Structures are given as structure tokens and as C-alpha cells.
Amino acid sequence: MHFGQVKNTIGRAALPFCLLFSLLFVIACKDSATVPGIAFKFPEQGQSFGLGEDVKIGLDVPEGTTITSATYLLDGKAVATKPNGEAVSVNTKGLSLGYKLITAVVDNGSKKDTLTINIELKSALKPELYGYQVVKTLPHDTSAYTQGLEYHNGRFLESTGQEQHSTLRWVDVASGKVLQQIKLEDQYFGEGSSLVGDKVVMLTWQNKLGLIFDAKSFKQLSTFPYQSSMEGWGLCFDGIQLIKSDGTNRLWFLNKDTYKEERSIEVYDNNGPVDSLNELEYIDGKIYANVYTKNIIVVIDPESGVIEKQIDFSGLLPADYFKTDDERGNNVLNGIAWDKAGKRLFVTGKKWPHLFEVKLVPKK
């Protein structure tokens, strides 16, 4: 996504969550109760479960201690109440991945206390592996540090990055010629973009600001501030919400009118969280995402965050096309566009000489 040294993918965007989980860890481990001596018997703090598994929740109640009721909550939502605090089993099917907070509100008839503990839901699904077949090779502007790419009515909407060189443009598909363009102010490092109605929403990298343009004139209409997502990387639109990446394994869902963050998911494959999610495209109910600095696009379930497919685009660009380590490290695969009517998939990279129409092929 960015120019220069590849940065730590944990970054500032993940910091609020790290702090939150650290705080919850302290609370969970403390387990000091006004209902004396009660603690979680299971699960263990930080225990991992595969999505869809049952999680057994139980309390360690000292002999002679009476519990009149225990209400169990998962991420603030009540899942069970037991009159004597006995154990419960909660199925995780249909939940999203990542860290979840389990709460037990314990009542002994005269006093109440709240205990908390964390678990992590991981993907148990091994992604299907795909390669590609090139259908058509098209020209691409080698000065375009591609950050966002979409197909609309025979044209590409492309946003490019780097300070003093960031642009938003309409591009002719066949020729690669720039049909219309606006240059961003020099302080902005342009990022992903998406068409929503008659407006184009475009991200900046570290300015904590999104930009709104009129789709026809490219006149800038307004801006909006980021919230919990500290950086802007990729952007797409599912017809209801904007979906934003921030360089971590988290995707944010924004209100299409107010640009407020309404929910988020964490993205995992069967090996764990997948960071550096970058350019995004919404295709047939799934999110396609470039993984920054890799020749990989992953296909993500937008409800759970599970990676269902992994597409290897190695070999699209000749290995010796970029000559220096800096060029090879930065001018990577990035850019996904989908022609919904024609069922055509296009991909490219930063400063690549070509844009490719491709067909996905299952690996044997």
C-alpha cells in the first residue's frame, strides 16, 4: 500500500484493541468478588476455540458458598441464566472471529458481582487454494501507485498514492488512458476509493481523514474523520455499507451516509489472524482483499471474518521487471476490480505496466 520501508502491521490501528484486551486480561485474572471466592473454572483465560465449537462456561464455587443465580453473557449479550450457577455450553456458530468477552453476573441473594474472562475464536477452515489464468492483458499507467480500483460502466475508477503524487481518476479500460483526474493536496497520501451513488469516497493513509468527491466533476465536497480505525488502506462498497481496511486483520463497516464505523470483524485463516489487508473489492457477497507485499488475494466471509479462499497471483509480473529492492518491496500486487454485469475480474499492481483480466482456477 505504501511507499518506503514496510511498516509494522500491528501499528496504531490495533493499539486500542491491544489496550482493551490487556485491561480485560487484568480484570479477568483478578477475579476479586464481593461474592467471596468465586472464579471461572472454565474456560481458561485466553483459551482458543474453533468457530462453531461449543464453549463450556463454569464457575469454581467454594464449598459452603450459595449462588442463587448466575447470568452468562458473551460480548455483552446474555446467553444463559442458571439458578444455582451450574455450567452452561454456548455454541459459537454464527459469531465473528477474534477475542470475545465472557461475563458472569453472580448473585447470592444479597450481593452481586461480575466476573470476566476472554477467549479467542479462530477459523477452523482451511482456505481453498486457487491460481489464475490470464484472459486479457491491458495497459496500465506505470506512474500510478495503485491504491484503489473499481470497474463502473466501461471505465476504471482508480485512486493512487504517495505524497505530492496522489490522484483520483477515471481510466479507459482498453487503452489505459486517463480520462479525468484530480490531484490531491500535497499533504495527502491517497488510499482506497469507492463509488457510492453519485459520490466517490476516498481514504488517506495517516491523515485520519476521508475525502468525498462528486463522481462526475471530481469536485471535493467534504471530509470525514476516522474513528477507531486510525489509518486508511482499502475501501469497497457492498451496496449497504462501506468496508474499510486499516492495515491490520480488522475490517470496518461504515455507514454509507455518515461514514461512522458501525461494526468490525477480524480476519483469520486456519493458521491465525491475517494482517496487512489492503485493497478491497466486494464480489458476489464476499470480500476480496490484497495482502500487502504478497502476491495473494484472500476471499473473506463478511459476517465471520473467515478466509474461505486464497488466490496466488505469483508470476503475473516478470520477476526482473523492478530492478531495486525498494521497487520490488513497494510496487506490489494491489488493485482488484469486478465487472458485475460481465462477470470479469481485473487485477493489477502499484506502478505495474499492465492490468490483467483473469479467471480463477482451482489448484489441484
HUSULQUI-V421640 format. One record per helix or strand of 3 or more residues. SS is the DSSP state (H for helix, E for strand). FROM is the first residue (numbers start at 1). LEN is the number of residues. If there is no record, write none. Layout:
ss from len
SS FROM LEN
SS FROM LEN
This chain:
ss from len
H 11 20
E 39 4
E 47 4
E 54 7
E 69 6
E 77 6
E 88 4
E 98 10
E 112 11
E 128 12
E 146 7
E 155 6
E 167 6
E 178 6
E 190 7
E 199 6
E 209 6
E 220 6
E 235 3
E 241 5
E 250 6
E 261 6
E 277 7
E 286 6
E 296 6
E 306 7
H 325 6
E 333 7
E 344 6
E 354 9
